[in-house]
Amino acid sequence: MPDHVHIIFTPLINFEAMEACSLAEIMDAIKGASAHRINKALGSKGRVWQPELAKNWQDYPWLWKKAYVRPFAPSSECCLA
């Protein structure tokens, strides 16, 4: 499948908002940049990637989602020195 991609990555942290970049932001950046480069390489214009198939992640039956963890939340436990 020459037009199929699997990616494993670690999201960047937005330190101003104190949260990880969302999957939507990451995919938008990847799809936008790669579409421009693919079109340039092929000398073409237009859509490269198909639109998302599910509006909400809950609508996708094969998706596994790890429980949300707030990495920047204050710790409720005291650390021992």
Secondary structure, 3 states (H helix, E strand, C coil): CCCCCCCCCCCCEECCCCEECCHHHHHHHHHHHHHHHHHHHHCCCCCCCCCCCCCCHHHCCCCCCCCCCCCCCCCCCCCCC
